Amino acid sequence: MTRAIAARTLALLAALMLFHAAGARAEPAHGIAMHGKLKYGPGFTHFDYVNPDAPKGGTVRLADQGTFDSFNGFIAKGNAAPGIGGIYDSLMAHAADEPFSEYGLLAESVETPPDRSWVRFRLRPEARWHDGKPITADDVVWTFNTLVEQGQPFYRFYYGSVEKAEAEDARTVKFTFKPGDNRELPLIMGELTVLPRHYWEGRDFAKTSLEPPLGSGPYRVEEFEPGRWITYVRDPDYWGRDLPVNVGTNNFERIRYDMYRNEIVMVEALKAGAYDFRSENSSKNWATAYNIPAVDKGLLVKLEAHHNRPQGMQGFFFNLRRPMFQDRRVRAALGYAFDFEWSNRNLFYGQYTRTRSYFDNSDMAATGLPGPEELKLLEPYRGRIPDEVFTQEYNPPKTEGDGRIRDNLRVADRLLKEAGWVIKDKKRVNAKTGEPLAFEILLVMPAFERISLPYAKNLQRLGVDVTVRTVDSSQYIERRRAFDYDVITNNFGQSFSPGNEQRDFWGSESAKRRGGRNFAGIQDPVVDELVEKLIAAPDRDSLVARCRALDRVLQWGYYAVPHWHITYDRLVFWDKFGRPAVTPLQGTVFGSWWVLPDAEERMEREKKGLQPAKE
């Protein structure tokens, strides 16, 4: 009996080993999801949020602020032309109606084992550069290595867990990952924009250039005037136009961007018909700038397009590289001087909700007190993180909105005194050194002056010497790259599946590297460890818990004075477009719109009808 049981046990173990070995075998697939299953099967023909029969043609005119002096947006030099990404393809394409899923674009298949320790992409044989040459695995490997070695610092953080990239044959590329749990990596590599090695041979990738580069995507550079305008034309021979991920998209024959120096001129140019579409980011403009006959007659459309995107954190971010901001009490105190409720009532026409989380408008936002899973993550750090993480729900200071914030300023005064900043001759100074508490809020958009100046005035009531300075986009970009600022406004947008980009947002290494996106200069080993745990989340539930744990530590770190958010896109456009019937989970996809037949001629006639008759 014993021998029989033993034999059966061995047979069962052998069968289980064979079963698991078979289950662990990676199989090529048409797509990949971060967590769970794909929405679209292998035979899908198009995404649900496009019109597969959308007509092709027409010109769309867009606007951008600032200037451009380069077509190389992959390096930390120069100002890249708007829309330049449209000339390239990536290995995979995102689905806008799923949290984080990708389907084959340059790659016809993706293959990864259950532990996601590597990923293999098989390129489509028909994939071509605009010069007709095939896109190869060697192009992919060269692109990856070049971006890591010479590209923006972002790439070194984002691809930091990739051990190596290798071409297994002309059409197959494999990325092997460093040890550790990082289930997002196969999808990160799927996002890789592929560049042509043969084009860049003999050219210096690290330099800015206004030579139109070679691409593989749906559009090519047609004409441009540096710093003023650029036009892209749809490639009639685009190799990927009939792929399921492209059906119903890239419908415009031409896309033109005109550059404007400031937002006021941009709005007036839109109303005058100089361009066609604008995503409005100013509550004042939304409420007052479009009260014109063209809107009343429906020629210029105002549309609130609701979405379910996580909102992330927008705010005044303190630069902790400055000694005065390294004390958490100082940062907390300065937050009490921002009167959001007054701003919302008097400046924003009541349109906004106060942001309180780094993952706002999502289930990843930390609310209430930490739950059991969060506590497991946070308990090892007790004593190294603020005690409030365990005992209080974070909420920004509130006011009645009537401009009377004396109670808040009293709290701020107490915190500043506890941190060693006292009042002397009506100025806030360091009690030991006599150094004044003074700093500059650096802006790039004049529209933010109306928000920043009342904040500065409240800070001056605390004896803090604050100036607000608006600079041109080139100077702003350079100063931000060099971390040469005291306080800036920034928006850290979040996805449905946060991951490796969090290193660049909050990681210590990013804070030290010129061009990194850790604008606050956070250098906290606890934050670094929580980011790594977030990246290693094996499933959706654990990802949510880890995001909330990180959120709590960031909230109570007072790294920013939170701003506001809305849960819809404010769109203004001339009535020349057709739109799909479905708005996906992640919001409006302008690339799926199209120009209605004869719309341009009709719009010109109707615009002329708005002009006053000549006497």
VEXDREN-2710 file (C-alpha; in Angstrom, 1 decimal):
% VEXDREN-2710
k/r/px/py/pz
1/MET/0.0/0.0/0.0
2/THR/2.8/2.4/0.9
3/ARG/4.6/1.8/-2.3
4/ALA/1.4/2.2/-4.3
5/ILE/0.7/5.6/-2.6
6/ALA/4.2/6.7/-3.1
7/ALA/4.1/5.7/-6.8
8/ARG/0.8/7.6/-7.3
9/THR/2.2/10.6/-5.4
10/LEU/5.3/10.7/-7.6
11/ALA/3.1/10.4/-10.7
12/LEU/0.9/13.2/-9.5
13/LEU/3.9/15.4/-8.8
14/ALA/5.3/14.7/-12.2
15/ALA/2.0/15.6/-13.8
16/LEU/1.9/18.8/-11.8
17/MET/5.4/19.7/-12.9
18/LEU/4.5/19.1/-16.5
19/PHE/1.3/21.1/-16.1
20/HIS/3.1/24.1/-14.5
21/ALA/5.9/23.9/-17.1
22/ALA/3.3/24.0/-19.9
23/GLY/1.5/26.9/-18.1
24/ALA/4.7/28.8/-17.7
25/ARG/5.5/28.6/-21.4
26/ALA/5.2/32.0/-23.1
27/GLU/2.8/32.1/-26.1
28/PRO/2.7/34.8/-28.7
29/ALA/-0.4/37.0/-28.4
30/HIS/-2.0/39.9/-30.3
31/GLY/-2.0/42.1/-27.2
32/ILE/-1.2/42.4/-23.5
33/ALA/-3.0/43.7/-20.4
34/MET/-1.4/45.0/-17.3
35/HIS/-4.0/43.2/-15.1
36/GLY/-6.8/40.9/-16.1
37/LYS/-8.0/40.1/-19.6
38/LEU/-7.9/41.9/-22.8
39/LYS/-11.2/43.4/-24.0
40/TYR/-10.5/42.8/-27.7
41/GLY/-9.8/39.3/-29.1
42/PRO/-7.3/38.2/-31.8
43/GLY/-9.8/38.9/-34.6
44/PHE/-10.9/42.4/-33.6
45/THR/-11.2/44.8/-36.5
46/HIS/-11.2/48.2/-34.7
47/PHE/-11.7/49.8/-31.3
48/ASP/-15.2/50.5/-30.2
49/TYR/-14.6/54.2/-29.8
50/VAL/-13.8/54.9/-33.4
51/ASN/-15.9/55.2/-36.6
52/PRO/-14.4/52.6/-39.0
53/ASP/-16.1/54.3/-41.9
54/ALA/-14.8/57.8/-41.0
55/PRO/-13.9/59.7/-44.2
56/LYS/-10.4/60.7/-44.8
57/GLY/-9.4/64.2/-45.9
58/GLY/-9.5/67.9/-44.9
59/THR/-7.2/70.1/-42.9
60/VAL/-7.2/70.6/-39.2
61/ARG/-5.5/73.7/-37.8
62/LEU/-4.2/73.6/-34.2
63/ALA/-2.4/76.0/-31.9
64/ASP/0.5/75.7/-29.5
65/GLN/2.1/78.2/-27.2
66/GLY/5.8/79.1/-27.4
67/THR/8.2/78.2/-30.1
68/PHE/10.2/75.3/-31.6
69/ASP/13.7/74.9/-32.8
70/SER/14.1/71.1/-33.2
71/PHE/12.5/68.0/-34.5
72/ASN/14.3/65.8/-31.9
73/GLY/12.0/65.6/-28.9
74/PHE/13.9/62.6/-27.5
75/ILE/16.8/64.7/-26.0
76/ALA/17.0/67.2/-23.2
77/LYS/17.9/70.1/-25.6
78/GLY/15.8/72.5/-27.6
79/ASN/12.1/72.8/-28.0
80/ALA/10.6/70.1/-30.1
81/ALA/7.9/70.9/-32.7
82/PRO/4.4/70.1/-31.6
83/GLY/2.9/67.0/-33.2
84/ILE/6.3/65.5/-34.2
85/GLY/5.4/62.2/-32.6
86/GLY/2.9/61.6/-35.4
87/ILE/5.7/60.7/-37.8
88/TYR/6.6/57.6/-35.7
89/ASP/5.1/54.3/-34.7
90/SER/5.6/52.3/-31.5
91/LEU/5.7/48.6/-31.0
92/MET/2.2/48.5/-29.5
93/ALA/-0.8/50.8/-29.3
94/HIS/-2.9/51.7/-26.3
95/ALA/-6.6/51.1/-26.0
96/ALA/-8.4/54.1/-24.6
97/ASP/-11.3/52.1/-23.3
98/GLU/-9.2/49.9/-21.0
99/PRO/-7.2/50.8/-17.9
100/PHE/-3.9/49.7/-19.4
101/SER/-3.9/47.4/-22.4
102/GLU/-1.8/47.3/-25.6
103/TYR/-2.3/45.8/-29.0
104/GLY/0.1/45.2/-31.9
105/LEU/1.3/48.1/-34.1
106/LEU/4.8/47.5/-35.4
107/ALA/4.7/44.2/-33.5
108/GLU/2.4/41.5/-34.8
109/SER/2.7/39.6/-31.6
110/VAL/4.0/39.9/-28.0
111/GLU/5.2/37.1/-25.9
112/THR/6.1/37.1/-22.1
113/PRO/6.2/34.4/-19.4
114/PRO/3.9/34.4/-16.3
115/ASP/6.6/36.1/-14.2
116/ARG/7.1/38.7/-16.9
117/SER/10.9/38.4/-16.6
118/TRP/11.3/39.1/-20.3
119/VAL/9.2/40.1/-23.3
120/ARG/9.6/39.2/-27.0
121/PHE/8.1/41.2/-29.9
122/ARG/7.7/39.8/-33.4
123/LEU/7.7/42.7/-36.0
124/ARG/5.3/42.7/-38.9
125/PRO/6.9/41.9/-42.2
126/GLU/5.1/44.7/-43.9
127/ALA/6.3/47.4/-41.5
128/ARG/8.3/50.1/-43.4
129/TRP/10.0/53.4/-42.9
130/HIS/8.9/56.3/-45.1
131/ASP/11.9/55.6/-47.4
132/GLY/10.6/52.1/-48.1
133/LYS/13.2/50.1/-46.1
134/PRO/11.9/47.5/-43.6
135/ILE/11.7/48.1/-39.9
136/THR/14.0/45.6/-38.2
137/ALA/14.8/44.2/-34.7
138/ASP/18.1/46.0/-35.1
139/ASP/16.3/49.3/-35.3
140/VAL/14.4/48.5/-32.0
141/VAL/17.6/47.5/-30.2
142/TRP/19.5/50.6/-31.4
143/THR/16.6/52.9/-30.4
144/PHE/16.5/51.5/-26.9
145/ASN/20.2/51.8/-26.4
146/THR/20.4/55.3/-27.8
147/LEU/17.5/56.6/-25.7
148/VAL/19.0/55.2/-22.6
149/GLU/22.5/56.6/-23.4
150/GLN/21.7/59.9/-25.1
151/GLY/18.0/60.6/-24.5
152/GLN/16.2/62.6/-21.9
153/PRO/16.9/61.5/-18.3
154/PHE/13.3/60.2/-18.2
155/TYR/14.3/57.2/-20.3
156/ARG/17.0/56.1/-17.9
157/PHE/14.5/55.9/-15.1
158/TYR/11.6/54.5/-17.1
159/TYR/13.8/51.7/-18.6
160/GLY/16.0/51.3/-15.5
161/SER/14.9/47.7/-14.9
162/VAL/15.8/46.5/-18.4
163/GLU/18.9/44.3/-18.3
164/LYS/19.4/44.1/-22.1
165/ALA/17.8/44.3/-25.5
166/GLU/18.8/41.8/-28.2
167/ALA/17.8/41.1/-31.8
168/GLU/17.2/37.3/-32.1
169/ASP/16.6/37.6/-35.8
170/ALA/15.7/40.3/-38.3
171/ARG/12.1/40.5/-37.0
172/THR/12.3/39.4/-33.4
173/VAL/13.5/41.4/-30.5
174/LYS/13.8/40.3/-26.8
175/PHE/14.0/42.5/-23.7
176/THR/15.3/40.8/-20.6
177/PHE/14.6/42.4/-17.3
178/LYS/16.6/42.7/-14.1
179/PRO/15.6/40.5/-11.1
180/GLY/12.6/41.8/-9.2
181/ASP/8.8/42.1/-9.6
182/ASN/8.0/44.6/-12.3
183/ARG/4.9/43.4/-14.2
184/GLU/4.6/46.7/-16.1
185/LEU/7.8/46.3/-18.0
186/PRO/6.5/44.3/-21.0
187/LEU/3.9/47.1/-21.6
188/ILE/6.5/49.8/-21.1
189/MET/8.6/48.2/-23.8
190/GLY/5.5/48.0/-26.0
191/GLU/5.3/51.8/-25.8
192/LEU/8.8/52.2/-27.3
193/THR/8.8/54.6/-30.2
194/VAL/11.1/53.0/-32.8
195/LEU/13.7/55.1/-34.7
196/PRO/15.5/54.3/-37.9
197/ARG/19.1/53.3/-37.3
198/HIS/20.2/53.8/-40.9
199/TYR/18.9/57.4/-40.9
200/TRP/20.8/58.4/-37.8
201/GLU/24.1/56.8/-38.8
202/GLY/26.4/59.8/-39.5
203/ARG/24.1/62.2/-37.6
204/ASP/24.6/63.4/-34.0
205/PHE/21.5/62.2/-32.1
206/ALA/22.4/64.4/-29.1
207/LYS/22.1/67.6/-31.1
208/THR/19.0/69.6/-32.0
209/SER/18.1/69.6/-35.7
210/LEU/15.5/71.1/-38.0
211/GLU/16.1/68.5/-40.7
212/PRO/12.8/66.6/-41.0
213/PRO/13.6/63.2/-39.6
214/LEU/12.7/59.8/-41.2
215/GLY/9.7/58.1/-39.6
216/SER/7.3/55.3/-40.1
217/GLY/4.0/56.7/-38.9
218/PRO/0.9/58.0/-40.5
219/TYR/2.2/61.5/-41.1
220/ARG/5.2/63.2/-42.5
221/VAL/6.6/66.7/-42.1
222/GLU/5.4/68.7/-45.1
223/GLU/6.3/72.4/-44.6
224/PHE/7.4/74.5/-41.7
225/GLU/8.8/77.9/-40.6
226/PRO/11.0/77.4/-37.5
227/GLY/9.3/78.7/-34.4
228/ARG/6.1/79.8/-36.2
229/TRP/4.2/77.0/-37.8
230/ILE/4.5/73.4/-39.1
231/THR/2.3/71.3/-41.3
232/TYR/2.1/67.5/-41.4
233/VAL/0.6/65.6/-44.3
234/ARG/-0.9/62.1/-44.1
235/ASP/1.3/59.5/-45.9
236/PRO/-0.8/57.9/-48.7
237/ASP/1.5/54.9/-48.6
238/TYR/1.5/54.5/-44.8
239/TRP/2.1/50.8/-44.3
240/GLY/-0.1/50.4/-41.2
241/ARG/-3.2/52.3/-42.3
242/ASP/-5.4/49.1/-42.3
243/LEU/-4.3/47.7/-38.9
244/PRO/-7.1/47.2/-36.4
245/VAL/-5.4/49.7/-34.0
246/ASN/-5.4/52.4/-36.7
247/VAL/-8.8/51.8/-38.4
248/GLY/-10.9/54.9/-37.8
249/THR/-8.0/57.1/-36.8
250/ASN/-5.5/59.5/-38.6
251/ASN/-8.4/60.8/-40.6
252/PHE/-7.1/64.3/-41.3
253/GLU/-5.3/64.9/-44.6
254/ARG/-3.2/67.7/-43.1
255/ILE/-2.5/68.9/-39.6
256/ARG/-1.1/72.4/-39.1
257/TYR/0.2/73.9/-35.8
258/ASP/0.6/77.6/-35.4
259/MET/2.7/79.0/-32.6
260/TYR/1.4/81.8/-30.3
261/ARG/3.3/83.7/-27.6
262/ASN/0.5/83.8/-25.1
263/GLU/-2.9/82.3/-24.3
264/ILE/-4.9/85.6/-24.7
265/VAL/-3.9/85.8/-28.4
266/MET/-4.6/82.1/-28.8
267/VAL/-8.2/82.4/-27.6
268/GLU/-8.8/85.5/-29.8
269/ALA/-7.3/83.6/-32.8
270/LEU/-9.6/80.7/-32.3
271/LYS/-12.7/83.0/-32.2
272/ALA/-11.5/84.7/-35.4
273/GLY/-11.3/81.3/-37.1
274/ALA/-7.5/81.1/-37.4
275/TYR/-7.5/77.6/-36.1
276/ASP/-10.1/74.9/-35.4
277/PHE/-9.9/73.1/-32.1
278/ARG/-8.9/74.0/-28.5
279/SER/-8.9/72.1/-25.2
280/GLU/-9.6/75.0/-22.8
281/ASN/-7.7/74.9/-19.5
282/SER/-8.9/78.3/-18.2
283/SER/-12.1/78.5/-16.2
284/LYS/-12.3/82.2/-16.9
285/ASN/-12.0/81.7/-20.6
286/TRP/-14.6/78.9/-20.4
287/ALA/-17.0/81.2/-18.6
288/THR/-16.5/84.5/-20.3
289/ALA/-14.4/84.4/-23.5
290/TYR/-16.8/82.6/-25.8
291/ASN/-19.9/84.7/-25.4
292/ILE/-19.9/85.5/-29.1
293/PRO/-22.4/85.1/-32.0
294/ALA/-20.5/82.2/-33.4
295/VAL/-21.2/80.2/-30.3
296/ASP/-24.8/81.3/-30.1
297/LYS/-25.4/80.2/-33.7
298/GLY/-23.7/76.8/-33.1
299/LEU/-20.8/77.5/-35.5
300/LEU/-18.3/77.5/-32.7
301/VAL/-19.1/74.6/-30.3
302/LYS/-18.5/74.5/-26.5
303/LEU/-18.5/70.9/-25.3
304/GLU/-18.1/69.4/-21.8
305/ALA/-16.8/65.9/-22.5
306/HIS/-16.9/63.9/-19.3
307/HIS/-14.2/61.3/-18.5
308/ASN/-13.1/59.0/-15.8
309/ARG/-9.3/59.7/-15.9
310/PRO/-7.3/59.8/-12.7
311/GLN/-6.4/63.5/-12.2
312/GLY/-3.1/63.3/-10.4
313/MET/-1.6/66.3/-8.6
314/GLN/-1.5/69.9/-9.8
315/GLY/-0.1/72.5/-7.4
316/PHE/2.6/74.9/-6.3
317/PHE/5.6/72.6/-5.9
318/PHE/8.3/73.6/-3.5
319/ASN/11.9/73.0/-4.5
320/LEU/13.4/71.1/-1.6
321/ARG/16.9/71.7/-3.0
322/ARG/16.4/75.2/-1.4
323/PRO/17.3/75.0/2.3
324/MET/14.2/77.1/3.4
325/PHE/11.8/74.4/2.1
326/GLN/13.5/71.4/3.7
327/ASP/11.5/71.8/7.0
328/ARG/8.1/70.1/6.6
329/ARG/6.6/72.6/9.0
330/VAL/7.5/75.5/6.6
331/ARG/5.9/73.7/3.7
332/ALA/2.8/73.0/5.7
333/ALA/2.6/76.6/6.9
334/LEU/2.8/78.0/3.4
335/GLY/-0.1/75.8/2.3
336/TYR/-2.4/77.7/4.8
337/ALA/-2.0/80.9/2.8
338/PHE/-3.7/79.5/-0.4
339/ASP/-7.4/80.3/-0.3
340/PHE/-8.8/77.8/-2.8
341/GLU/-12.4/78.5/-1.9
342/TRP/-12.1/82.2/-2.6
343/SER/-10.3/81.5/-5.8
344/ASN/-13.0/79.0/-6.9
345/ARG/-15.7/81.5/-6.2
346/ASN/-14.1/84.6/-7.6
347/LEU/-11.7/83.4/-10.3
348/PHE/-12.9/79.9/-11.4
349/TYR/-16.7/80.5/-11.5
350/GLY/-17.2/77.5/-9.2
351/GLN/-16.0/75.0/-11.8
352/TYR/-13.3/73.2/-9.8
353/THR/-12.9/70.6/-7.1
354/ARG/-10.0/70.9/-4.7
355/THR/-7.3/68.3/-5.3
356/ARG/-6.3/66.4/-2.2
357/SER/-4.6/63.3/-3.6
358/TYR/-1.8/62.4/-6.0
359/PHE/-4.2/59.9/-7.6
360/ASP/-7.4/62.0/-7.4
361/ASN/-10.6/60.9/-9.1
362/SER/-9.7/57.2/-8.9
363/ASP/-9.9/54.3/-6.5
364/MET/-6.1/54.7/-5.9
365/ALA/-6.6/57.9/-3.9
366/ALA/-6.0/57.6/-0.2
367/THR/-9.1/58.4/1.9
368/GLY/-10.0/57.9/5.5
369/LEU/-7.4/56.0/7.6
370/PRO/-5.1/53.3/6.2
371/GLY/-6.8/49.9/5.6
372/PRO/-5.2/46.5/6.6
373/GLU/-3.2/46.1/3.4
374/GLU/-1.9/49.7/3.6
375/LEU/-0.9/49.2/7.2
376/LYS/1.2/46.2/6.3
377/LEU/3.1/48.4/3.9
378/LEU/3.4/51.4/6.2
379/GLU/4.1/49.9/9.6
380/PRO/7.7/49.1/8.9
381/TYR/8.2/52.9/8.3
382/ARG/6.6/54.1/11.5
383/GLY/8.9/56.7/13.0
384/ARG/10.4/57.5/9.6
385/ILE/7.2/59.0/8.1
386/PRO/4.8/61.6/9.6
387/ASP/2.7/60.2/12.4
388/GLU/-0.4/61.7/10.7
389/VAL/-0.2/59.0/8.1
390/PHE/-1.6/56.5/10.7
391/THR/-4.0/58.8/12.5
392/GLN/-5.6/61.3/10.2
393/GLU/-7.1/61.7/6.7
394/TYR/-5.2/64.3/4.8
395/ASN/-7.2/67.3/3.6
396/PRO/-5.9/70.7/2.4
397/PRO/-6.7/73.7/4.6
398/LYS/-10.2/75.1/4.0
399/THR/-11.7/78.6/4.2
400/GLU/-15.2/80.1/4.0
401/GLY/-14.3/81.6/0.6
402/ASP/-14.9/85.2/1.7
403/GLY/-11.3/86.2/1.7
404/ARG/-11.0/86.2/5.5
405/ILE/-8.3/83.6/6.3
406/ARG/-7.1/85.0/9.6
407/ASP/-7.5/81.6/11.4
408/ASN/-5.5/79.8/8.7
409/LEU/-2.8/82.5/8.9
410/ARG/-2.6/82.0/12.7
411/VAL/-1.9/78.3/12.2
412/ALA/0.7/79.2/9.6
413/ASP/2.4/81.7/11.9
414/ARG/2.6/79.1/14.7
415/LEU/4.2/76.5/12.4
416/LEU/6.7/79.0/11.0
417/LYS/7.7/80.0/14.5
418/GLU/8.1/76.4/15.5
419/ALA/10.4/76.0/12.5
420/GLY/12.5/79.0/13.6
421/TRP/11.1/81.7/11.4
422/VAL/10.0/84.7/13.4
423/ILE/8.7/88.3/12.6
424/LYS/11.3/91.1/12.9
425/ASP/10.5/94.6/11.5
426/LYS/7.3/93.1/9.9
427/LYS/9.5/90.6/8.0
428/ARG/9.7/86.8/8.4
429/VAL/13.3/86.0/9.2
430/ASN/15.3/83.1/10.4
431/ALA/15.7/83.5/14.2
432/LYS/19.4/82.4/14.1
433/THR/20.7/83.9/10.9
434/GLY/18.4/86.8/10.3
435/GLU/17.9/85.6/6.7
436/PRO/14.5/86.6/5.3
437/LEU/12.0/84.0/4.1
438/ALA/11.8/85.1/0.5
439/PHE/11.2/83.2/-2.7
440/GLU/10.0/83.4/-6.3
441/ILE/7.0/81.6/-7.9
442/LEU/8.1/80.9/-11.5
443/LEU/5.4/80.8/-14.2
444/VAL/5.3/80.2/-17.9
445/MET/1.6/81.0/-18.4
446/PRO/0.4/84.6/-17.7
447/ALA/-3.0/83.1/-16.9
448/PHE/-1.6/81.7/-13.7
449/GLU/-0.7/85.2/-12.4
450/ARG/-4.3/85.8/-11.3
451/ILE/-4.0/82.7/-9.1
452/SER/-0.5/83.2/-7.9
453/LEU/-0.7/86.9/-7.0
454/PRO/-3.5/86.6/-4.4
455/TYR/-1.5/83.7/-2.9
456/ALA/1.6/85.8/-2.8
457/LYS/-0.4/88.6/-1.1
458/ASN/-1.6/86.2/1.6
459/LEU/2.0/85.1/2.2
460/GLN/3.1/88.7/2.5
461/ARG/0.6/89.0/5.4
462/LEU/2.8/86.4/7.1
463/GLY/5.9/88.5/6.5
464/VAL/7.0/86.3/3.6
465/ASP/8.6/88.1/0.7
466/VAL/7.2/86.5/-2.4
467/THR/7.5/87.6/-6.1
468/VAL/5.7/86.1/-9.1
469/ARG/7.6/86.0/-12.3
470/THR/6.4/84.9/-15.7
471/VAL/9.1/84.0/-18.3
472/ASP/9.0/82.8/-21.9
473/SER/8.7/79.1/-22.6
474/SER/12.4/78.6/-23.6
475/GLN/13.7/80.2/-20.4
476/TYR/11.1/78.3/-18.4
477/ILE/12.1/74.9/-19.9
478/GLU/15.8/75.5/-19.3
479/ARG/15.3/76.7/-15.7
480/ARG/13.1/73.7/-15.0
481/ARG/15.7/71.3/-16.5
482/ALA/18.4/72.8/-14.2
483/PHE/16.0/72.9/-11.2
484/ASP/16.7/76.7/-11.1
485/TYR/13.5/77.8/-9.3
486/ASP/12.0/78.2/-5.8
487/VAL/8.4/77.3/-6.5
488/ILE/6.8/76.2/-9.8
489/THR/3.3/75.1/-10.8
490/ASN/3.2/71.6/-12.3
491/ASN/0.7/68.9/-13.0
492/PHE/1.7/65.3/-12.5
493/GLY/-0.9/63.4/-14.4
494/GLN/-1.6/59.8/-13.5
495/SER/-2.8/56.8/-15.5
496/PHE/-5.2/54.0/-14.5
497/SER/-2.1/51.9/-13.9
498/PRO/0.8/53.9/-12.2
499/GLY/4.2/52.2/-12.4
500/ASN/7.7/53.0/-13.4
501/GLU/7.1/56.7/-14.2
502/GLN/6.7/57.2/-10.4
503/ARG/10.5/56.8/-10.1
504/ASP/10.9/59.9/-12.3
505/PHE/8.2/61.8/-10.4
506/TRP/9.3/61.1/-6.8
507/GLY/12.6/59.1/-6.8
508/SER/15.9/60.2/-5.3
509/GLU/17.9/59.6/-8.4
510/SER/15.6/61.7/-10.5
511/ALA/16.0/64.6/-8.0
512/LYS/19.7/64.6/-8.6
513/ARG/19.7/64.3/-12.4
514/ARG/19.4/67.4/-14.6
515/GLY/16.2/67.1/-16.7
516/GLY/14.5/64.7/-14.3
517/ARG/10.9/65.2/-13.4
518/ASN/11.2/65.1/-9.6
519/PHE/10.7/68.9/-9.6
520/ALA/10.1/68.9/-5.8
521/GLY/13.5/67.4/-5.2
522/ILE/12.2/64.7/-2.9
523/GLN/15.0/62.4/-1.7
524/ASP/13.4/60.1/0.8
525/PRO/14.4/56.4/1.0
526/VAL/10.9/55.6/2.2
527/VAL/9.3/57.1/-0.9
528/ASP/11.9/55.3/-3.0
529/GLU/10.9/51.9/-1.4
530/LEU/7.2/52.5/-1.7
531/VAL/7.6/53.4/-5.4
532/GLU/9.4/50.1/-6.0
533/LYS/6.7/48.2/-4.2
534/LEU/4.1/49.9/-6.3
535/ILE/5.9/48.9/-9.4
536/ALA/6.1/45.3/-8.2
537/ALA/2.3/45.1/-7.5
538/PRO/1.2/41.6/-8.8
539/ASP/-2.5/42.5/-9.3
540/ARG/-5.0/45.3/-9.3
541/ASP/-5.9/45.1/-5.6
542/SER/-2.3/45.3/-4.5
543/LEU/-1.6/48.1/-6.9
544/VAL/-4.5/50.1/-5.4
545/ALA/-3.2/49.5/-1.8
546/ARG/0.3/50.5/-2.7
547/CYS/-0.8/53.6/-4.5
548/ARG/-2.8/54.6/-1.5
549/ALA/0.2/54.0/0.8
550/LEU/2.5/56.1/-1.4
551/ASP/-0.2/58.8/-1.6
552/ARG/-0.4/59.1/2.2
553/VAL/3.3/59.6/2.5
554/LEU/3.3/62.2/-0.3
555/GLN/0.3/64.0/1.1
556/TRP/1.7/64.4/4.6
557/GLY/5.1/65.4/3.2
558/TYR/3.5/68.8/2.1
559/TYR/5.6/68.8/-1.0
560/ALA/3.0/70.9/-2.8
561/VAL/0.1/73.2/-2.2
562/PRO/-2.6/71.3/-4.0
563/HIS/-4.6/73.1/-6.7
564/TRP/-7.8/71.8/-8.3
565/HIS/-9.3/69.5/-11.0
566/ILE/-12.4/68.9/-13.0
567/THR/-13.8/65.6/-14.3
568/TYR/-14.5/66.7/-17.9
569/ASP/-12.6/68.1/-20.9
570/ARG/-13.6/71.6/-21.9
571/LEU/-13.5/71.6/-25.7
572/VAL/-14.0/74.5/-28.1
573/PHE/-14.1/73.8/-31.8
574/TRP/-15.6/75.0/-35.1
575/ASP/-18.4/72.9/-36.3
576/LYS/-16.5/71.1/-39.1
577/PHE/-15.9/67.8/-37.4
578/GLY/-17.6/64.5/-37.2
579/ARG/-17.1/62.6/-33.9
580/PRO/-17.5/58.9/-32.9
581/ALA/-20.7/58.1/-30.9
582/VAL/-18.6/56.6/-28.0
583/THR/-16.3/58.5/-25.6
584/PRO/-13.9/56.0/-24.1
585/LEU/-13.0/55.5/-20.5
586/GLN/-9.9/57.8/-20.8
587/GLY/-11.7/60.7/-22.4
588/THR/-11.9/62.3/-25.9
589/VAL/-9.6/60.9/-28.6
590/PHE/-9.2/63.7/-31.0
591/GLY/-7.3/61.5/-33.4
592/SER/-10.5/59.6/-34.1
593/TRP/-12.4/62.7/-35.3
594/TRP/-12.7/63.6/-38.9
595/VAL/-13.5/66.6/-41.1
596/LEU/-17.0/66.5/-42.5
597/PRO/-17.3/66.5/-46.3
598/ASP/-17.6/70.1/-47.7
599/ALA/-17.3/71.4/-44.1
600/GLU/-14.5/73.8/-44.8
601/GLU/-16.4/75.6/-47.6
602/ARG/-19.6/75.6/-45.5
603/MET/-17.8/77.1/-42.5
604/GLU/-16.3/79.8/-44.6
605/ARG/-19.7/80.8/-45.9
606/GLU/-21.2/80.8/-42.4
607/LYS/-18.3/82.8/-40.9
608/LYS/-18.9/85.4/-43.5
609/GLY/-22.5/85.6/-42.5
610/LEU/-21.4/86.6/-39.0
611/GLN/-19.5/89.6/-40.3
612/PRO/-21.3/92.9/-40.0
613/ALA/-22.7/94.3/-43.2
614/LYS/-20.6/97.1/-44.8
615/GLU/-22.3/100.4/-44.9
END
